């Protein structure tokens, strides 16, 4: 009986060792992608790509406590409005700060052209109400297609602003297998 128990324990240990060894043979890939979010801001008329779903607090930024905005912005290869479209930034933001200076975003970067067509990245994090040029970070929490099992972070900086548009540079730093 003791020899049977010892054999079972040894077999179980060997199985765990084989699984642990096999999992170390996967190669983690790293990638940096840059693209530009082209947004037609709240209040810019019928072509706005950001709208209030709930406007509990009057706010020109959408970040008022309790507000919910939804958006469907273009992702382009460059900062210019005629640069190639590579996808869409689709998601929502919730005004979650009593100080009304930030909110929580959950969104997908959905790629519709080029090498990553049909793939997406899932992201979440805070968006601050901050001056043009401020860099902020959000977490990449997953992905689909070529980005399956993606993790990483996204750095965003608003690089251009007009009365009706806002353009942000998005730098995605991605790890996946």
ABEGO torsion letter per residue (X at the ends): XAAAAAAAAAAAAAAAAAAAAAAAABBBBBBBBBBBBBBBBBGAEAABABBBABBABBBAAGABBGBBBBBBBBBBABABAABBBAEBBBEBBBBABAAGABBBBBBBBBBABEAABGBBBBBBEBBBBBBBGBBBBBBBAEBBEAABGBBEBBBBBBABBBAABBBBBBBBBBBBX
